[in-house]
Amino acid sequence: GLVVESDPQFPDPEAARVVITDGIGPLTGVDVPTDDLVEHAEEIRDAKERLAARMREADEESTQARPLGMYQ
């Protein structure tokens, strides 16, 4: 079988590219263009990095001490 490690929570065009170029292509003798998959992989990687940064910022904000009002 063809197995590629990927993140189950996000689309993984890089894993798809590897299956196509290293698995399906050699078995079938068909050359499938994968340039679009590489572009999508970069876009998803950038989006994941932005999401991780936002999550870190939110976590840092939630752990900061805040002054309490008198009647809280």
C-alpha positions as a LaTeX table, in Angstrom:
\begin{tabular}{lrrr}
\hline
Residue & $x$ (\AA) & $y$ (\AA) & $z$ (\AA) \\
\hline
Gly1 & 0.00 & 0.00 & 0.00 \\
Leu2 & 0.85 & 3.64 & $-0.23$ \\
Val3 & 1.18 & 5.31 & 3.16 \\
Val4 & 2.30 & 8.86 & 3.88 \\
Glu5 & 2.52 & 10.56 & 7.26 \\
Ser6 & 0.29 & 13.62 & 7.46 \\
Asp7 & $-1.52$ & 15.86 & 9.93 \\
Pro8 & $-5.10$ & 14.60 & 10.30 \\
Gln9 & $-6.38$ & 18.05 & 11.32 \\
Phe10 & $-5.26$ & 19.93 & 8.21 \\
Pro11 & $-5.22$ & 19.23 & 4.48 \\
Asp12 & $-1.78$ & 18.01 & 3.49 \\
Pro13 & $-0.92$ & 18.76 & $-0.15$ \\
Glu14 & 2.72 & 17.85 & 0.50 \\
Ala15 & 1.73 & 14.33 & 1.53 \\
Ala16 & $-0.44$ & 14.08 & $-1.59$ \\
Arg17 & 2.51 & 15.22 & $-3.72$ \\
Val18 & 4.76 & 12.55 & $-2.20$ \\
Val19 & 2.19 & 9.81 & $-2.88$ \\
Ile20 & 1.80 & 10.97 & $-6.47$ \\
Thr21 & 5.48 & 11.47 & $-7.31$ \\
Asp22 & 6.97 & 8.57 & $-5.32$ \\
Gly23 & 4.14 & 6.06 & $-5.45$ \\
Ile24 & 1.55 & 6.46 & $-8.17$ \\
Gly25 & 3.81 & 8.00 & $-10.81$ \\
Pro26 & 6.41 & 5.22 & $-10.82$ \\
Leu27 & 3.73 & 2.49 & $-10.71$ \\
Thr28 & 1.70 & 3.88 & $-13.59$ \\
Gly29 & 4.39 & 5.59 & $-15.64$ \\
Val30 & 2.24 & 8.73 & $-15.67$ \\
Asp31 & 3.82 & 12.09 & $-14.93$ \\
Val32 & 1.33 & 14.12 & $-12.87$ \\
Pro33 & 2.09 & 17.83 & $-12.37$ \\
Thr34 & 2.26 & 18.66 & $-8.67$ \\
Asp35 & 3.22 & 22.35 & $-8.75$ \\
Asp36 & $-0.21$ & 23.43 & $-7.46$ \\
Leu37 & 0.11 & 21.02 & $-4.55$ \\
Val38 & 3.44 & 22.59 & $-3.57$ \\
Glu39 & 1.86 & 26.07 & $-3.64$ \\
His40 & $-1.08$ & 24.92 & $-1.52$ \\
Ala41 & 1.29 & 23.24 & 0.93 \\
Glu42 & 3.12 & 26.55 & 1.41 \\
Glu43 & $-0.17$ & 28.43 & 1.89 \\
Ile44 & $-1.39$ & 25.93 & 4.48 \\
Arg45 & 1.95 & 25.97 & 6.29 \\
Asp46 & 1.82 & 29.78 & 6.48 \\
Ala47 & $-1.79$ & 29.70 & 7.73 \\
Lys48 & $-0.86$ & 27.15 & 10.42 \\
Glu49 & 2.03 & 29.36 & 11.57 \\
Arg50 & $-0.27$ & 32.40 & 11.77 \\
Leu51 & $-2.83$ & 30.40 & 13.75 \\
Ala52 & $-0.16$ & 29.14 & 16.14 \\
Ala53 & 1.09 & 32.70 & 16.70 \\
Arg54 & $-2.45$ & 33.94 & 17.43 \\
Met55 & $-2.98$ & 31.06 & 19.87 \\
Arg56 & 0.29 & 31.88 & 21.67 \\
Glu57 & $-0.71$ & 35.55 & 21.91 \\
Ala58 & $-4.13$ & 34.65 & 23.29 \\
Asp59 & $-2.55$ & 32.28 & 25.81 \\
Glu60 & $-0.08$ & 34.94 & 26.94 \\
Glu61 & $-2.88$ & 37.48 & 27.36 \\
Ser62 & $-5.01$ & 35.07 & 29.37 \\
Thr63 & $-2.18$ & 34.29 & 31.81 \\
Gln64 & $-1.29$ & 37.91 & 32.55 \\
Ala65 & $-2.22$ & 39.18 & 36.02 \\
Arg66 & $-4.96$ & 41.77 & 36.11 \\
Pro67 & $-5.81$ & 44.09 & 38.98 \\
Leu68 & $-9.03$ & 43.14 & 40.73 \\
Gly69 & $-11.69$ & 45.72 & 41.45 \\
Met70 & $-12.89$ & 46.18 & 44.99 \\
Tyr71 & $-16.24$ & 44.36 & 44.62 \\
Gln72 & $-15.53$ & 41.45 & 42.30 \\
\hline
\end{tabular}
